[in-house]
């Protein structure tokens, strides 16, 4: 039998996700967005060689978080496939949810005088978080609730219930703690079905953590305390067709965030763990780029997610956001682009999941700019990769999840 030929057999794809990089013009940047102000020669090269467009990844009826937005960016209709953020993170930890089970995101936070001072408890270490979560399990666990440690402030509570009668539903409303930075939380506790159970646990967490050895040590060091845990993003088990079933392609994911690890697991993608990848501004950009280049020969799609721009926005730090974008461009986009060029036919996509304006310090609905270049992509008039260029483009995906099929050709 003759060997298979054709573009599809040889094409390699790369997806770079600078999380939350879409933004607004900043007065401190002379009216430019961080994307416009940053020096991004590799991303601009992709724009000049190919096309720039815009996509809306989050339906107005759903919250504008990375859970919904990344699901959409990677080609899944969130109106059909989204059940909640926490179930995706449970999948990352290999936690199986039964028919009556729900996963609930559990942030370790700093609340003082009813104000959310820090939704990360000072970016508490994973070891410290594990100790706090162990105490929560000892004092508040048992019955239907399991407390599971994750990475840093990002942890989980699992509700194990009988099939057919969960106390929660899609009408249970919770607020992401990163939406409450420097705001009073009094009116933002969970509401709706099952919220009494969540509020009771949250209220008890203050006593569990008040004199905990971790907090005593952090107080002595002048660090923010983990005063409470904050429960949000709950959902039941998602049922996703794999990426191979949906698009006929294999994939690998590089990320430091459990949300993306879990989504990769549900999609049937292998998650590559990179030493030094932190999910924060101090992540090892070079290592992420190096591992991505090494993975290209062994998969159809390599996806690299970088949380740093989003974290900078949550801190209201435009300069840090620009620096992170320039690091992504130099150490991830450039080497991946050059490696793709060397191996044959390819396509590369650069796109955030959602906007995260520095001004508001939180995620928002709205269109994000994307750039695509490579085999079979004719060049348009774009010269730079940024929001104004995308706004002038006629290439628009009002349902962002449809971009993936177009990108894959």
Secondary structure as UniProt FT lines:
FT   HELIX           7..10
FT   STRAND          12..18
FT   TURN            19..20
FT   STRAND          21..22
FT   HELIX           27..29
FT   TURN            30..31
FT   HELIX           34..37
FT   HELIX           41..49
FT   STRAND          51..55
FT   TURN            60..61
FT   HELIX           66..73
FT   TURN            74..75
FT   HELIX           78..81
FT   HELIX           85..92
FT   TURN            93..94
FT   TURN            99..100
FT   STRAND          102..112
FT   TURN            113..114
FT   STRAND          115..118
FT   TURN            119..123
FT   HELIX           126..140
FT   TURN            143..144
FT   STRAND          145..151
FT   TURN            152..153
FT   STRAND          154..159
FT   TURN            163..164
FT   TURN            170..171
FT   HELIX           177..179
FT   TURN            186..187
FT   TURN            193..194
FT   HELIX           195..210
FT   HELIX           213..220
FT   TURN            221..222
FT   STRAND          228..235
FT   HELIX           243..247
FT   STRAND          251..254
FT   HELIX           258..267
FT   STRAND          270..272
FT   TURN            275..276
FT   TURN            281..282
FT   HELIX           285..295
FT   HELIX           296..298
FT   STRAND          301..306
FT   HELIX           308..314
FT   TURN            315..316
FT   HELIX           318..328
FT   HELIX           329..333
FT   HELIX           334..343
FT   STRAND          346..351
FT   STRAND          355..357
FT   TURN            358..361
FT   STRAND          362..364
FT   STRAND          368..374
FT   TURN            375..376
FT   HELIX           387..391
FT   STRAND          396..397
FT   HELIX           400..402
FT   HELIX           403..408
//
